[in-house]
Amino acid sequence: MKAGFQKMDTQDWKEAETYFDQVLAKNPTQAEALNAKGVALFQQGSVQEAIPIFDAAIQADSTVYKPWFNRGNAKMKLERYKEALADFNLAAALDPSQLDIFFNRGTTLLTMEAYEDAMLDFQTVVKADPENAEAHFRLAKANLGMDDPIHGLESLAQTVNLDPKNAEAYYLLGVTRMSALGQKNEGCADLQMALSLGYTQAATWINDFCQSK
């Protein structure tokens, strides 16, 4: 187990898998080894193959959050969002101190356009980790999905303050300023920033609304 975890630390996933297989050859229901093997498979891109390994880890010990969380990640990767959500719900119930659960569940909910529930999860993350730029960004998307441009703009401003290279955040700032608040000059400046960072979709708005006639 120790050797396997050391290989995981260096992202040598294939080698890690072989060590966990050695553990499982001696004890096929060793829950920690099953979960770790599932993670190694997931990291190698064998997402579908990882799911039955996580199933076995849960069957061996359903009281820890990790295999539920990891199986949720695998199902999210496979776009099986409702199943992923169920796994994240169980993981959160088992250990509500793990912010990654709320972040990934919020991401799943955002993809499902369940904006209010997504907002609650991202609020949980940013309250505990105010420097998490990506959580602020996804909170902004949830707010905008709920037609709440004011709070969306607040979260977008936090995003670019923490991550000045987030081109999409500048794009959404620009579009929201212009469409919701009529702030053309500020919006055009944000769109120019988005374009300078490589977000080419900003060019259409700039051409249509920011060029001198």
Backbone torsions as a table, in degrees:
resi	resn	phi	psi	omega
1	MET	NA	-45.2	-178.6
2	LYS	-62.2	-43.7	179.7
3	ALA	-64.5	-38.6	178.3
4	GLY	-63.5	-43.5	179.0
5	PHE	-66.4	-34.8	176.8
6	GLN	-63.0	-39.8	177.6
7	LYS	-67.2	-35.3	176.2
8	MET	-65.1	-36.6	179.4
9	ASP	-61.3	-31.2	179.3
10	THR	-97.8	9.6	178.8
11	GLN	60.2	29.3	173.8
12	ASP	-91.8	74.7	-168.3
13	TRP	-66.0	-40.0	-178.4
14	LYS	-63.7	-44.5	179.5
15	GLU	-66.1	-39.7	176.9
16	ALA	-58.4	-42.7	-179.9
17	GLU	-57.8	-40.1	-178.3
18	THR	-64.6	-35.6	178.4
19	TYR	-68.7	-41.9	179.4
20	PHE	-66.9	-32.7	175.1
21	ASP	-62.7	-35.7	177.4
22	GLN	-64.5	-40.5	176.8
23	VAL	-62.9	-45.4	-175.5
24	LEU	-71.2	-23.5	174.9
25	ALA	-65.1	-31.7	178.8
26	LYS	-87.6	-33.0	-178.0
27	ASN	-144.2	90.9	-173.7
28	PRO	-64.6	-13.3	-179.1
29	THR	-110.8	23.5	177.2
30	GLN	-73.1	105.3	-169.0
31	ALA	-61.5	-41.9	-177.2
32	GLU	-66.4	-39.8	178.6
33	ALA	-67.3	-38.7	177.5
34	LEU	-62.6	-46.8	179.2
35	ASN	-61.4	-44.1	-178.6
36	ALA	-65.5	-39.6	177.1
37	LYS	-63.0	-41.2	177.2
38	GLY	-58.9	-42.3	177.6
39	VAL	-62.6	-43.1	179.8
40	ALA	-61.4	-41.5	177.5
41	LEU	-64.7	-45.7	179.1
42	PHE	-56.2	-44.8	-177.0
43	GLN	-69.3	-22.0	175.7
44	GLN	-86.4	0.1	-179.7
45	GLY	92.0	1.2	179.1
46	SER	-89.0	65.6	-170.7
47	VAL	-69.1	-46.8	-179.3
48	GLN	-61.3	-39.2	-179.1
49	GLU	-69.6	-25.3	-178.0
50	ALA	-72.3	-28.9	-172.2
51	ILE	-61.1	-48.4	178.2
52	PRO	-64.3	-24.0	176.1
53	ILE	-71.0	-42.3	174.9
54	PHE	-65.2	-37.0	175.3
55	ASP	-55.7	-45.2	-178.6
56	ALA	-66.8	-37.4	178.0
57	ALA	-63.6	-40.8	178.5
58	ILE	-66.5	-40.4	178.6
59	GLN	-63.8	-35.4	-179.8
60	ALA	-72.3	-36.8	179.1
61	ASP	-157.9	102.4	-176.7
62	SER	-90.4	6.9	-173.6
63	THR	-94.9	-6.3	177.8
64	VAL	-106.2	149.3	-172.5
65	TYR	-77.4	-25.5	-166.8
66	LYS	-58.5	-49.8	-178.5
67	PRO	-66.9	-32.2	174.0
68	TRP	-62.5	-47.0	179.8
69	PHE	-61.9	-46.9	-177.0
70	ASN	-67.5	-36.9	176.4
71	ARG	-67.1	-36.6	174.7
72	GLY	-60.3	-41.4	178.2
73	ASN	-62.2	-41.9	179.7
74	ALA	-64.3	-42.7	-179.7
75	LYS	-68.9	-35.1	175.9
76	MET	-63.4	-42.0	178.7
77	LYS	-60.4	-34.6	-179.9
78	LEU	-87.4	6.4	179.1
79	GLU	63.5	28.7	173.5
80	ARG	-96.7	72.3	-164.1
81	TYR	-68.8	-40.5	-179.5
82	LYS	-64.3	-39.6	177.6
83	GLU	-67.6	-40.3	177.4
84	ALA	-60.3	-43.3	-179.1
85	LEU	-60.2	-42.1	178.7
86	ALA	-61.1	-40.9	179.0
87	ASP	-67.4	-41.7	179.1
88	PHE	-64.9	-35.8	177.8
89	ASN	-61.7	-42.8	179.1
90	LEU	-68.3	-40.5	178.3
91	ALA	-61.1	-43.5	-179.7
92	ALA	-64.8	-36.6	178.4
93	ALA	-67.0	-34.3	-178.6
94	LEU	-76.6	-34.7	-179.9
95	ASP	-149.8	85.0	-177.7
96	PRO	-72.1	2.1	178.2
97	SER	-87.3	-7.6	-175.2
98	GLN	-88.9	105.0	-175.9
99	LEU	-64.9	-29.6	-179.7
100	ASP	-59.3	-33.1	179.1
101	ILE	-63.1	-47.6	-177.8
102	PHE	-66.9	-37.2	178.9
103	PHE	-63.7	-48.4	-176.8
104	ASN	-72.0	-34.9	175.7
105	ARG	-66.1	-42.0	176.9
106	GLY	-60.0	-39.7	178.2
107	THR	-63.7	-41.4	177.0
108	THR	-62.5	-46.1	179.9
109	LEU	-63.4	-37.6	178.1
110	LEU	-62.7	-43.1	178.1
111	THR	-63.2	-34.7	179.4
112	MET	-81.9	0.9	-178.6
113	GLU	62.9	26.6	172.7
114	ALA	-90.7	72.9	-164.8
115	TYR	-66.4	-38.6	-176.8
116	GLU	-66.2	-44.8	178.5
117	ASP	-66.4	-38.2	176.8
118	ALA	-61.3	-42.9	178.9
119	MET	-57.2	-43.7	-179.3
120	LEU	-62.2	-40.5	179.6
121	ASP	-66.5	-44.7	-179.0
122	PHE	-69.6	-31.1	173.6
123	GLN	-63.2	-39.0	176.8
124	THR	-60.5	-42.1	-178.5
125	VAL	-67.3	-48.7	-174.7
126	VAL	-71.6	-25.8	175.5
127	LYS	-65.6	-41.1	-179.2
128	ALA	-82.8	-27.6	-176.1
129	ASP	-136.2	77.5	-174.1
130	PRO	-63.7	-15.3	-178.4
131	GLU	-91.9	5.6	-176.8
132	ASN	-81.6	95.3	-174.5
133	ALA	-63.3	-40.3	-176.8
134	GLU	-67.4	-34.3	177.0
135	ALA	-67.0	-40.0	175.5
136	HIS	-61.4	-40.3	-178.5
137	PHE	-64.3	-44.2	-179.1
138	ARG	-72.9	-30.8	172.1
139	LEU	-61.8	-41.1	177.3
140	ALA	-59.7	-44.2	-179.9
141	LYS	-63.1	-38.2	177.4
142	ALA	-64.6	-43.6	178.6
143	ASN	-62.1	-43.4	179.5
144	LEU	-66.2	-35.8	176.1
145	GLY	-63.3	-26.5	177.7
146	MET	-91.3	11.8	-178.5
147	ASP	58.7	43.2	178.1
148	ASP	-120.3	77.4	-174.5
149	PRO	-66.7	-28.2	-177.1
150	ILE	-65.3	-52.6	177.9
151	HIS	-68.6	-30.7	175.0
152	GLY	-60.9	-44.4	178.6
153	LEU	-63.9	-39.1	178.5
154	GLU	-60.3	-44.5	-178.4
155	SER	-70.4	-35.7	177.0
156	LEU	-66.3	-39.3	177.2
157	ALA	-62.5	-41.2	175.9
158	GLN	-61.9	-39.4	-178.4
159	THR	-60.4	-52.7	-175.0
160	VAL	-72.7	-24.2	173.9
161	ASN	-65.7	-39.8	-179.7
162	LEU	-84.2	-29.9	-177.5
163	ASP	-136.9	85.2	-175.3
164	PRO	-67.4	-4.9	-179.5
165	LYS	-102.4	8.9	179.6
166	ASN	-80.9	93.7	-174.5
167	ALA	-64.8	-39.6	-178.5
168	GLU	-65.1	-34.1	177.7
169	ALA	-63.9	-41.8	176.4
170	TYR	-63.5	-39.2	178.4
171	TYR	-60.6	-48.5	179.8
172	LEU	-65.3	-36.4	174.8
173	LEU	-58.1	-49.3	-177.9
174	GLY	-62.3	-47.8	-178.6
175	VAL	-63.2	-42.8	-177.5
176	THR	-70.0	-41.6	177.1
177	ARG	-57.3	-43.7	-174.7
178	MET	-75.3	-44.2	-173.2
179	SER	-80.3	-34.8	-176.0
180	ALA	-94.4	-34.2	-173.8
181	LEU	-115.7	-7.8	-179.0
182	GLY	68.4	24.3	-178.9
183	GLN	-90.9	82.2	-172.6
184	LYS	-65.2	-49.2	-175.3
185	ASN	-62.8	-47.3	179.4
186	GLU	-64.6	-41.3	179.6
187	GLY	-63.5	-43.2	179.0
188	CYS	-63.6	-37.4	177.9
189	ALA	-63.4	-41.9	177.9
190	ASP	-65.3	-41.0	179.3
191	LEU	-64.9	-38.9	176.4
192	GLN	-62.8	-39.4	177.8
193	MET	-64.5	-43.3	178.8
194	ALA	-59.6	-44.2	-179.6
195	LEU	-65.1	-40.4	179.7
196	SER	-64.4	-25.1	178.2
197	LEU	-90.2	3.7	174.2
198	GLY	101.2	7.3	-179.2
199	TYR	-88.5	91.8	-168.4
200	THR	-68.8	-22.0	178.4
201	GLN	-60.5	-22.4	-179.9
202	ALA	-65.5	-23.0	-174.9
203	ALA	-61.5	-36.5	-178.8
204	THR	-62.5	-47.5	178.4
205	TRP	-63.2	-41.5	-179.4
206	ILE	-62.7	-45.1	-179.3
207	ASN	-65.0	-37.2	-175.5
208	ASP	-80.8	-33.3	-168.9
209	PHE	-125.1	-15.5	-172.5
210	CYS	-112.2	-8.8	-178.9
211	GLN	-82.2	145.2	176.2
212	SER	-69.6	133.1	179.5
213	LYS	-86.6	NA	NA
